[in-house]
Amino acid sequence: MPATMTPDAAQAQDAHARAHALVPALREAIREAAGLALPFYRAGEQTGARIWSKAGGSPVTEADVAVDTFLKIRLSALLPAAAWLSEETADDALRLGADLVWIVDPIDGTRAFLSGHPDWSISVALLSAGQPVLGFVHAPVSGHFYEAVAGFGATRNGEPIRASSQATLAGARVTGPKPMMDRLARGATRDGVKPDFVVVERVPSLALRVARVADGSIDVGLVSSDARDWDLAGADLLLREAGGSVSDLSGRPTTYNRTDPVHGSLIALPDGLRAMTVDALERG
């Protein structure tokens, strides 16, 4: 260990290196998981999968459950010491004391999947000491495969990606729920002149929405309250490695693996747009 490296820094570096070693096997597992879901997907039509409602009324399909079960088996075999948190598995409080935690959304954007919309994804993150060190978002319909390892950058289909260099909200490509879009526009209005946002159609998969901020195709992604860790953790690492992050409306970084994995309203954007976006939302 170099004399200038603290024990915590050395531990983090070791965790990143170990995470990097998992990438090929994890990539293959996610591709196999996509192969379980795709036979149930019908472009522009209702899914062929069985559908039922969970507590709270949100839909789940047999494809969600099949992918979740498959990934739990494969990822637990890859890293037996890691705890587990996913949308389709009963929560186990043991994760709160675990150093390593897999966080998985087997199908992020289930409503899109079941209605034949292409923008659904499989999202996987690995936390070490509460921070994401691996992040994968795979959109099987488009074939886009986003990957990030802490300290190693982010890629889409193997090519490096960077968040947008957009320097102002004027002309920014913005997506998200309309109430938040309206609030941002009000706060960014100056002398009665509204900002000329480029409104991007809302991306149903939250993980994919954040990933598209990471690849620079969206400048500002707005996220309404009630997102969960599994929607965000993998995509957040992608964005961090690409020059941005997911934060609350005051600009504070998102934290994961808390007792309650539910989040309030959030923003996903490049670092260069954070201060002005936070200011506009506070004014709005």
GIWOZI-V668695 format. One record per helix or strand of 2 or more residues. SS is the DSSP state (alpha for helix, beta for strand). FROM is the first residue (numbers start at 1). LEN is the number of residues. If there is no record, write none. Layout:
ss:SS from:FROM len:LEN
ss:SS from:FROM len:LEN
This chain:
ss:alpha from:7 len:32
ss:beta from:51 len:3
ss:beta from:59 len:3
ss:alpha from:62 len:17
ss:beta from:83 len:4
ss:alpha from:93 len:5
ss:beta from:100 len:9
ss:alpha from:110 len:6
ss:beta from:121 len:8
ss:beta from:131 len:9
ss:beta from:144 len:6
ss:beta from:153 len:4
ss:beta from:159 len:2
ss:beta from:173 len:3
ss:alpha from:178 len:11
ss:beta from:198 len:2
ss:alpha from:206 len:9
ss:beta from:220 len:4
ss:alpha from:229 len:14
ss:beta from:244 len:5
ss:beta from:266 len:5
ss:alpha from:271 len:13
